Amino acid sequence: MTFSQRYVALGDSFTEGVGDWDPSRPNGVRGWADRVAEQLALADDSWGYANLAIRGKKLRQVIDEQIEPALALEPTLVSIYAGGNDILRPKVDIDAIVQSYDSAIGRLRASGAAVLVFTGFDSGQSPIFGRTRGRTALYNELVREAADAHGAILVDYWRLKVLQDERFWDVDRLHMSPAGHILTAKKVLEVLRATDALDVPELDTLPARDRIQRLRHDARWAREYLGPWVGRRLRGVSSGDNLSARFPSLVQLTPQG
């Protein structure tokens, strides 16, 4: 099938859709990018969609492995988010990675595609990931400069404060829940000035926990999610090592609830 408008999504687990679990879809996830593609096609069936994002990828890997395949699809719209996995490492040169990012955004824009980029999430309220807040703030400022320089469209994820609610996050606290992905899809469509028929689901009531219960809850999270995540980093392996891009060729998705 030939599409006159072609949306290609690039990045890591954020764009792959991790946390929005759907066993009927490639890699078992759906995610905000799928939901954006569904809404674009619902309004105009000339839209095709590809998603090359793979969980665990660092910024340099996204550039080296995804930019050329994306350009080969002759996109009219590209979304790209990369760098989050770099920021979580013990050491990272933010200026250096965003310099590479700036060049990649420039290449995508030079192809004639509209390019959508994101700032990073404000993790200041997290006792663990809040330590990276300063890095993310610097990354965000440089991304804003790159977006301005190349005429890219910016989704300011940092300022989407509603996402501070833990119910928008998966149990691993690293990835968004289905509600978080839907909220992000709505924000992206708003920035694109596109219509949507998405409804953010009603959130469950948070359980009341006293101090001891919170400590036990946090200890269980550390044992089941943080520990394995740190272990993978120490071994130099990634959760995405044996995965392929979910939609490497253009398809058209339709909403499924």
Secondary structure as UniProt FT lines:
FT   STRAND          5..11
FT   HELIX           13..16
FT   TURN            17..19
FT   TURN            23..24
FT   HELIX           26..28
FT   HELIX           31..43
FT   TURN            45..46
FT   STRAND          47..51
FT   TURN            55..56
FT   HELIX           59..72
FT   STRAND          77..81
FT   HELIX           84..87
FT   HELIX           94..110
FT   TURN            111..112
FT   STRAND          114..118
FT   TURN            124..125
FT   TURN            127..128
FT   HELIX           129..132
FT   HELIX           133..150
FT   STRAND          153..155
FT   HELIX           157..159
FT   HELIX           161..164
FT   HELIX           166..168
FT   TURN            171..172
FT   HELIX           178..191
FT   TURN            192..193
FT   HELIX           211..221
FT   HELIX           222..226
FT   HELIX           227..235
FT   TURN            239..242
FT   STRAND          247..251
//
